[in-house]
Structure formats: C-alpha cells, structure tokens
Amino acid sequence: DIQMTQSPSSLSASVRDRVTITCRASQSISTFLNWYQQQPGKAPKLLIYDASSLQSGVPSRFSGSGSGTDFTLTIASLQPEDFATYYCQQTFSVPVTFGQGTKLDIK
Amino acid sequence: QVQLVESGGGVVQPGRSLRLSCAASGFTLARHGMHWVRQAPGKGLEWVAVISYDESNKHYADSVKGRFTVSRDISKNTLYLQMNSLRAEDTAVYSCAKDSSTGWFYFDSWGQGTLVTVSS
C-alpha cells in the first residue's frame, strides 16, 4: 500500500497569511494526488485534483503542485473560512489512501 | 444537482451485521465509480471500498476485506455496503463518494454520512 505523509499535522496562521502544506507519497504516484478540505461536522470538499487542477468553484487562492512523491497545497492569502482540516489523497493505485490530515487553525 | 444520502447506520453489537445505503440523484451510478469512506470519531479519513461503473472492479481496504461487501442497484440508483462481523474499531461515520471517473480518480461529491457504532 502507498503511504501518504502530510506535514505539518497542525498549523496556526493568521488571516492573509500564505500557507503551504506538504504531502509525501511512499512511492511515485505521478500526479494522482488530490486535496480535500473538511470543516468540522461537514463532508470533505474537493479543492485540487490531479495535483494541480483547481476544482470548479474553488477560489483561486488555492493551488497545488508536485509530481512523483512530493506535493504541496498552497493557500495564497488565508481567509476566515479556510480554517479547517486538509487531506491529501492518492488514487494512483488501490487501496486509495489519505494523508493523516493537517489542521489549520487561527493564531 | 448531485446528491448523495446515506442511511442505515445505528448501534450494533460486535459480531453482528449492518447494511448501509447511499441513494444517489443527479447522475447515474452506471457511469461512475463509487466509494465508501469512513471517519472514526476525532480521526482522519479512511477509504473503505470502491465499485467501478460496471461492477467489474471491487476493491477493499485490508481492514475490512472479507467482512464488507460493496454493491449497487442501478434500477434504484443506490449504493450499498454490507458489513458483517462488525468490530469496535469499525465505529465511524460512513460516507459515500462519487468518483469523477468510471473507476478511481478523484471524489467530486460526498454524502453527509451515517454513524455506525459497534458496542455491546
């Protein structure tokens, strides 16, 4: 199975900060890497698919990059609604696996 | 508009069975892979199973293999998860998710989930 490791596990930041979350795969997954945002008590929401493609309706302050084993999610200027937990996910092979999550909270 | 509504959760004793349903609308299961994902209380997301658009491929997490079975009824546009030999560690909110593709690529819609509690 492919292991996904996110860092950091938690992060404190302020509104208008630039934030980067990283995700590392235990083997190459090409660009089969997706990012989701989950608010407390809510279903996950797709942000980025195929490593760098922005899902329709997602603000352009979100961006993704990477290929192979190393990936990043960047939020260019944090907004109050961005404080949530973020997960990366690989779909290169089954079983599909998620990172452990990065909880982003207000400093 | 895509909508996914799970049902069938509840409290069940260890070793017993439960069947979850996911009623889909706004698209047809016959054209998309579908997944089950669970989230234990206070924990992260754990993928459980996938069924491809034509049912030719079904895959499971090691933690549920041999105990859980994913299926669907196209006439009802409904996805199912049959869970047997339940354990305490299966306690979680179970959600269904629609894949953008016929197999597994990215999950573009999710249901709100149904809570399964395994306890004596």
Interface residues (C-beta under 8 A of the other chain):
Chain A: D1 F32 N34 Y36 Q38 K42 A43 P44 K45 L46 Y49 D50 Q55 Y87 Q89 T91 V94 P95 V96 T97 F98 G99 Q100 G101
Chain B: H35 G44 L45 E46 W47 V50 H59 Y60 A61 D62 S95 S100 W104 F105 Y106 F107 D108 W110 G111 Q112 G113
